[in-house]
Amino acid sequence: MTVGAFSPSRLQIEPDDMEETHYQSILEKQLAMNRQTWAALQDHGATEQSELRLDFSFNAPDRKAADRLYALLQEQTDYEVKIVSGGPFLLRKWRVEGTTRNTSISPAILDQWVTWMVTAGKESGCDFDGWGTSV
């Protein structure tokens, strides 16, 4: 097999493709983390009958994106949600953080939920940063 010389014109990636690749990467990473987190929860006594509150966070590029995600989560869920910012003005970072209500979880439910959360972030221009809980 011969590999031709590098040619930028052959490797043009459309912005939509880059965005799709970015969010697909986030989803794959988070789904893989679900397996590890579920195993750790089981090690601490959690079962599919346990009811847990899930804490979650998103990174937002700016206040407008954080506001869009906040509004979407307020409209479509019953989660406690807040917008958090920090850092000096020009380097300010925005996050959307929240907590679900008590709910039973399983690996399948976690995968569905994480997929929905990544999609909600994508629709708002934010990155799902992950979730956690206390047992």
C-alpha positions as CSV (number, residue, x, y, z in Angstrom):
1,M,0.0,0.0,0.0
2,T,1.4,3.4,-0.9
3,V,0.7,6.4,1.2
4,G,0.7,9.6,-0.8
5,A,2.2,12.9,0.3
6,F,0.2,14.9,2.8
7,S,-2.3,17.1,1.1
8,P,-4.5,19.5,3.1
9,S,-7.1,19.5,0.3
10,R,-7.5,15.7,0.8
11,L,-8.0,16.0,4.5
12,Q,-10.5,18.9,4.7
13,I,-12.8,18.3,7.5
14,E,-16.0,20.3,7.6
15,P,-16.9,22.2,10.8
16,D,-20.0,20.0,11.3
17,D,-17.8,16.9,11.0
18,M,-15.3,18.3,13.5
19,E,-18.2,19.0,15.9
20,E,-19.7,15.5,15.4
21,T,-16.3,13.9,16.0
22,H,-15.8,16.1,19.2
23,Y,-19.2,15.0,20.7
24,Q,-18.7,11.4,19.6
25,S,-15.4,11.4,21.4
26,I,-17.1,12.8,24.6
27,L,-19.8,10.1,24.4
28,E,-17.4,7.3,23.9
29,K,-15.2,8.5,26.9
30,Q,-18.3,8.9,29.1
31,L,-19.8,5.5,28.2
32,A,-16.4,3.9,29.0
33,M,-16.3,5.7,32.3
34,N,-19.8,4.4,33.1
35,R,-18.4,0.8,33.3
36,Q,-15.7,1.9,35.7
37,T,-18.0,4.0,37.9
38,W,-20.7,1.3,38.0
39,A,-18.1,-1.3,39.1
40,A,-16.9,1.1,41.8
41,L,-20.4,1.7,43.0
42,Q,-21.1,-2.0,43.2
43,D,-17.9,-2.4,45.3
44,H,-19.5,0.1,47.7
45,G,-22.7,-1.8,47.9
46,A,-24.8,-0.1,45.2
47,T,-27.2,-2.3,43.3
48,E,-29.8,-1.8,40.5
49,Q,-32.4,-1.3,43.4
50,S,-30.4,1.4,45.1
51,E,-31.7,4.9,44.6
52,L,-29.0,7.5,44.0
53,R,-28.7,11.2,43.2
54,L,-26.3,11.8,40.3
55,D,-24.2,15.0,40.3
56,F,-23.2,16.2,36.9
57,S,-21.4,19.0,35.2
58,F,-20.9,20.6,31.8
59,N,-18.2,23.0,30.5
60,A,-19.6,25.9,28.6
61,P,-17.6,28.2,26.3
62,D,-19.5,31.3,27.4
63,R,-22.5,32.6,29.4
64,K,-24.9,32.3,26.4
65,A,-24.1,28.6,26.0
66,A,-24.5,28.0,29.7
67,D,-27.8,29.8,29.7
68,R,-29.1,27.7,26.7
69,L,-28.2,24.5,28.5
70,Y,-29.6,25.7,31.8
71,A,-32.9,26.5,30.0
72,L,-33.0,23.1,28.3
73,L,-32.4,21.2,31.5
74,Q,-35.0,23.3,33.3
75,E,-37.5,22.6,30.6
76,Q,-36.9,18.9,30.1
77,T,-35.9,17.6,33.5
78,D,-36.7,18.0,37.2
79,Y,-33.0,18.4,38.1
80,E,-31.5,21.0,40.4
81,V,-29.3,23.1,38.0
82,K,-27.1,26.1,38.4
83,I,-24.6,28.1,36.4
84,V,-21.2,28.6,37.9
85,S,-18.4,30.9,36.8
86,G,-15.0,31.6,38.0
87,G,-11.6,33.1,37.1
88,P,-10.6,36.5,36.1
89,F,-12.8,38.4,33.6
90,L,-10.9,37.6,30.4
91,L,-10.3,34.0,31.4
92,R,-13.6,33.3,33.0
93,K,-14.8,29.8,32.8
94,W,-18.5,28.8,32.8
95,R,-20.0,25.6,34.0
96,V,-23.4,24.2,34.4
97,E,-23.7,21.9,37.4
98,G,-26.6,20.0,38.8
99,T,-28.1,17.0,40.6
100,T,-30.8,14.6,39.6
101,R,-33.5,13.4,41.9
102,N,-33.2,10.0,43.6
103,T,-33.3,7.3,40.9
104,S,-32.6,3.7,40.4
105,I,-29.7,3.1,38.0
106,S,-28.2,0.3,36.0
107,P,-25.5,0.2,33.3
108,A,-28.2,0.4,30.6
109,I,-29.9,3.3,32.3
110,L,-26.6,5.1,32.8
111,D,-25.7,4.7,29.2
112,Q,-29.1,6.1,28.0
113,W,-28.8,9.0,30.5
114,V,-25.2,9.8,29.5
115,T,-26.1,9.7,25.8
116,W,-29.0,12.1,26.5
117,M,-26.7,14.4,28.5
118,V,-24.0,14.5,25.8
119,T,-26.7,15.3,23.3
120,A,-28.2,18.1,25.5
121,G,-24.7,19.6,25.8
122,K,-24.2,19.4,22.0
123,E,-27.5,21.1,21.3
124,S,-26.5,23.9,23.7
125,G,-22.8,24.2,22.6
126,C,-21.5,22.7,25.9
127,D,-19.4,19.7,26.8
128,F,-20.7,17.1,29.2
129,D,-17.9,16.7,31.7
130,G,-19.2,13.8,33.7
131,W,-21.1,12.6,36.7
132,G,-20.6,11.2,40.1
133,T,-22.6,10.2,43.2
134,S,-22.2,9.3,46.8
135,V,-23.1,5.8,48.1
